[in-house]
Structures are given as structure tokens and as C-alpha cells.
Amino acid sequence: MAVWPDRRLLDLFRIEYPIVQAPMASAMDAELAIAVTKAGGLGSLPAGMLNTEKLRAQVAQFRSATTNKPVNLNFFTHKPPVPNNAREHAWREKLKPYYVEFDIDPSAPVTVTNRTPFNSEMCAVVAELKPEVVSFHYGLPDDGLVKRVKSSGARVIASATTVSEARHLEKGGCDAVIAQGTEAGGHRGMFLNVDIATQVGLFALLPQVVDAVSIPVIASGGIADARGLVAALMLGAAGVQIGTAFLFCPEAKILPPHRAALRAARDDSTVLTNVLSGRPARALINRIIRELGPISDVAPAFPLASGALAPLHAKAQAQGSGDFSPMLAGQAAALGRELPAGALVEVFVSEAQDLMRGIRS
């Protein structure tokens, strides 16, 4: 039987291993969450880009494939951007040379992005579906919605990128907090401070968050093998959240250019950028990031920047290129292994147990 230094997360979520699969919108669906859950971790379903009908279908697929196993539903809590014609026009003008290159009409209507913050409608669906865990990114929704989620029986967790954010989340009712280091792939969960220059690496952030809150802490960022898992546990984490490592699995739904870029990744292959969506995110460097960024003052607020990029993404992908794609990934992508998700969880656990036995002896 596996022995872990802190069982609070295992007991809180009713899982066998202290591994949470990161919810990665547009890069996965229920298949990955099912595989991780069956292996003993906590499977997560990203709901921030789903409507209520699709969310119900994803949960139904998960429930039918698992028996009395917990699931985490993840939602965005960003503030919808205020339209700004001048800003959006400037962004289109910045992208116009690429539109011309790919023979796309620069005056064509911009695609409306499908990222809706958590609201009463989604809260009603949570009450209906009764997930065991609900997680939030970009802070918490208002107190009333948090209370409704908790009254459904769900445990609530959210991402913090600073100690102040972790304290805020504990005060707001979180049952556990995710300490998201700057190494992590995907969008930064920052919500109290928008200055990415002050973002902290995981192994500096983690022990400070552990000292600052009384709830279990989940470590996230740059954990791609058992060494990272054990190091996080030794620094006080009750568990880890893993994202990029699962993108190598066949269950991940990433496009071929993204998978190829992951295979070729090095330690310096990613950067924090806002040109993909309007909000800082860690991604593999591609043409649009190199030529416009990584940080652009012209990019509209999240999630509007991605709308004007969508036609370029589609055209380039049709040609086998990820030059305009949001190929999100963390700094430890080079450590990834191409295994089925369940097998990857088993490898993590087996190697971590071997390492901890060595430490104890």
C-alpha cells in the first residue's frame, strides 16, 4: 500500500493518490479524466468553454465509465471585458499582414470567444450534477455562488499565484488551494495582482503558501515526474496538480503541431505571453509569439484577443502548422513521457514511493 506524508487531500477528495489532473480547456475531454480517475487520481473536466448541454454530456460520459469516483469540474471566474472599438481595431491592424499572407479578409467579422465566467446558470447545473469537487481559475465567484456550490456537497478549490491570493481563497471558503508556480503551463490564475514580473516559482511559493493557510495545498507548475512530486510533498504540499505531462498521453486532444512541439521541447521552449488570449499564459514559442510578443500592449483583454487569431489558427493548422495556435505547456515539458494516462499515474506513484523509501532509509 502506498504511503503518503499528508493524507488530507486523499481524504478530502476520496482518491487513492495525491495527483490531480489539471483541467486543460480545448486540450482534453472526459477520456483523459476517466483514465486518470481509474488509475487513482482526481480527474478534472474543463467547463470554461462548454455550454450547459455539453457539460452535462461530459459528466454523463465520465459517470458511465467510473463507479462512485469523484470528478472535478473547473470554471473560469474572469470579469467579462468591456468592449473597446479602438483597442480591438488596433489588434486587427496588428494582425492584418498575416491575414493578407493567408488570403483572409481583414474586414471579416471576428469570431465570438466561448469563454463565459461562472454564473447562476452554471451554478444550477453544478447543483444538478453534484460533482465532488469544483475548481475555479482567476479567483472565486461571488460569495452567494460559492455558498450554493458548497451546499451542493462539492469541495471547492482554486488557484493562487501568491501568498495573498492563497489567504484570500481560504477566507473565501476554499477547502484546498492550488499553489500555481510560474513554471506552470496554461493561463496564470492571478487575480489580485496583474504584474507577471512578480509571479513566483513553485518551490519558492509553495512553502510560503503552506505556512500561510491551514487548508491543504496542491502544488502546480513544472511537476512532470516523480522527483517533482516528491519534492513538492517534502515542501509541504498535500498533493500535486499535473497538466503538461498528461498532454503527451494518447487521451489528450491536442492537434499534431502541438504534439510535435511538445516532443521537441527544451527547458527554454516556453514563455509567458498575452498574445494568444489577452491574458498571461505559458505556451510553447511559435511564430505569432516571436513576432508580436511575447507581451503586447495592443492585445485586447481576455478572452478577446483569441477571436481575431482564430482564422489564422485555422488556416495554419490546415497546413500542418502551429504558428498561430495556443500551444500551452509548462517549463518541464521536456520531461514528458508518451504513455497512456493511467500508466503514467502508475509510474508517478511507483517512482515516488521508491524515492520516499530512499529518503526514509
N, C-alpha and C positions, 0 to 999 in steps of 0.2 A: 504494500500500500504506500502511495506517495505521501511524503511528509513535507509540510509547508510551515514556514516560521510564523505566519499570520493567517488564521483561518477565517477572519471576519468577512472577507469578500465571498469566500466559498459558502459560508452560512447565509449571508445576505441574499445571494442570488440563487442558492441551491445548485451550485455547479461543482464538478469534480476537481477541476484545475483552475488556477488563478489567471486565466487567459481570456481576455475579452477581444473578440474580433471587431476591429474598427468598422463603423458603418461608412461605406465609401460610395456616395451617390454617383450614379452613372457608370460605376466600375464593377458592380456586382448586383445580384438579386438573391432570392431565397435559397438558391442552390448552395452558395458559399456558406450562408448562415446555418443551413441544415447540416452541412458536413462538419463545421466547427462544433456545433452543439452535440452531434452524435459522438464526437471524439472527447467530449467532457468540458469544453469551454463554453463561453456565453456567445451565442450567435446574435448578430445585430442586423436589423433591416433599416436601410436609409430611407426615410419617408419624406425628406425635404423637397423632393422633386416628383412626388407622387400625388395624384388626386385620391379622394376617398375610395373610389371604386378599385383602383389599382392597389392601394394599401390593403384593403380587405382581401384581395386576391393573393397578395404576397403572404399575408398572415395565414390564410387558409392553406396555402401550399406548405408553409412551414409546419403548421399544426398537424397536417395529414401525414407528414413524413417523420414526425417526432412524437414521442409519447410522454406527456406530462413534463416536458422540458421547457425551461424558461427562454424567453426571447426578449431582446432589447429593441424598442422602436426609437429611432433617432429623428429629431426635428430641428429645424433652424429657428432662431429667435431674433433675426436681424430686423432692424427698422426699415420698412419699405422706403426706397429712395424717393425724394421729391423731384419730379420731372424738371429738367433744366435744358431748354432747347439749345441754348448756346453751347453748353458743355457736350451734349450729345452730337451736335453738328460738328464740333471741333474733333471729336473722336472719329466720326465718319470721314472727315477730311484727312485725318492722320492715316486712316486705313485705305483711302481712295487709290493710291498707287497699286496696292495689292489687288483691289477689285478690278482695276484696269488690266493688270497682269493676267488675272484668271478669267477675264471676259465676263465679269459680273456687273450688272447695272448698279452704279454707285447710288442711284436715287431710289432703288427698290426699298420697300418698307422693311424695317428692322424686325426680326423675329422677337416675339414677346417671351421672355425667360419664364420658366416654370418653377421658380423657387418662391414659395409662399411661406411666410413665417407662421409658426404655430398659433392657432386661433381657436375660437369656440367650436367651430365645425369639426376640426381635427380632434379637439378635446372630447367631443361627443363620441367620435369613433374610438378613441382610446378607452372610454368608459364601456363601450360595446365590446371591444375585442379583448380587453383585460390583459394586456401584456404584463409580464412580471417586472420588466424594467423599462423605463422611459428615460432617454437621454436627450440633452439639449446642447446646441452649439451656438455660440455668441451670447452667452448669458442665459438667464431664466426668463420665461414669460411672466406676466403679471401674477401677483400673489393669488388671485382668485383662480386662475388656471392651474397653478401649481397645486393648490388645495384640492381641486377637482381631480387632478391626476392621481394624487396620493390617496384620495378617498376611493378610487377605483381598485386600490390594492397594489398599485405599482410602486416599485422603488424608483427614486429619482436621482439621476446623476447628471453632471455637466462638466464641461471642460474649463480649466483655469490655466492661464499662461503666466500668472504672477501670484504671489502670496496674497495680495489684496483681493484678487478675484476669487481665490480659494476661500478666504474668510467670508466674502460676500455670498458665495454659493452655500456655504454651511449655514449661514444666518438665514438664507432664503428657503431652507428646507431640504437641501440635498442629503441623501443617505450615504453618498460617497462622492468623491471629487476626482476628476481626471486631471493630473498634472501634465500639461502638454508642453514638452520642451521644444525649443526652436528647431530641433532636428526633424521633427515630425513632418510627414508628407501631408498634403492637403491644406485646407484653409486654416489659418490661425483662429483659435477660438476666442481671441482677445475681445473684451467688451468694455473694460474700464479705462484702458489706455490704448490709443491707436498708434503709438510710436513704435514701429517694428525694431528700431535701433535699440530699444530697451528690453527686447524679448530675451529670455534666459534659456540656456541649455539645460537639458533634463537633469543631469547629475548635479548641477548647482541648485536648480529649482526644487527638485524632489525632497531632499531632507528639510528644506525650509518650509515647504508646504506641510510635510508630516509633522513638524514641530508646531505649526500654526493652527491646525484643526484637530478635532477629536474624531472625526469620521474617517473611514478607510480611504486610502489614497491609491489611485490607479495610475501607474506610470505609463507615459506615452511619448514616443519620439526616439527613433534610432535603435529600437529593440528589434533585431532581426535574427537573433539566435539565442541559445540558452545562456551564453555568457551575459548578454544584456538583461535577460530575465532575472538571473540570479543577482546581478549587480543591483538591479532595482529593488529586489527584495531585501538585500543587505542594507540599502539606504532607507528602508522603512516602508516601502510600498507593500500593499496587501495583494496586489496583482498588477498585471500589465495589460495595456491595450496595444494590439498589433495590427497594422494596416498593410504597409508596403510588402511585407513578406508574403502575405496572402495573395497579392496581385500576381505572383509567379504561379499560383495554382491553376489548374485547368478549369476550376469552377468560376474563376474571375471572368468578368465580361468586358475585358478591355480589348481595344482594337489592335490589329497586328503591329502598327508602328509603335504603339505604346509598349507592347510586349518586347519588341525588338530593342527599344531604347532602354528598357529595364535590364535586359541581358547584357547590354554594353555599358551599363552604368559604372562610374567610379565614385570615389569619395567626393569629388568636386563637380559632379554632374547635375546637381540641383541648385536652385536659387529661390529666394523669396521674391515673388513678383505679384503685381496687381493688374497686369495687362490682360490676364485671362478672364477675369470676372469683375474687377474693380475692387477686390479685397485681397489683402496679402495672403498668398498661398505658396507652399513649397512645391515646385514642379521641376521636372527634367527640362533642361535648357533646350529650346528649339529656335527656329528662325525668328518667330514673332517676338520672343523674349530677347534674343540677341539684338535685334534691330530697333526695337522700340523701348526696351526696358533695361533692367527688369522692373524698375518703378517708373511709372509715367504719371505726370501731373495732369495729363489730358484724359486719362481713363475715367469713365463715368463711375458713379458709386455702384457698389454691389447690389444686384447682380447684372446691371445694365450693360456693362462692358462686353459680356459674353454674347449678347444678342447680335451685335454688328460683326462679331467674329464668326458666327455660325455659318454663313455662306462660304467663307474662306476655309473653315474647318472641313466642310462637306466636300468642296472641290479638291482640296489637297488629299483628303482621305481616299477619295475615289482614284487618286493617282498613286496610292500607297505611301503617302507622306503624312507625318505628324507635325509639319511645320507650323500649323495654326491650331493645334489640338491642346486641350488641358491635360497634359500627361503628368498628373500629380504623383509624387513619390517623395520618400524621405531620404535623409542623408546616408542611411545604411543600406540602400538598395543593392549595392554590390555584394552584399552578404546573402542575397536571396537564393533559395533553392527551389527547383521546379519539381514539386511533389504535390500529390493530392492534398487537399486541406486537412483531412483527417489524419493522414500520415504525418503531415508537418506538425500538427499539435502533438502527436505521439513522440516525434523526435525531440521537440522542445522539452517535453516533460521528462523523457528518459535522460537526455543530456543534462538537464538542470538538476535532476536528482543525483546523477553521478558527481556533478560539481559540488553540490551541497554536502554529499557524503565525504568528499575530499576535504572540504572546509571543516567539517565537524571532527574529522580524524586528525 
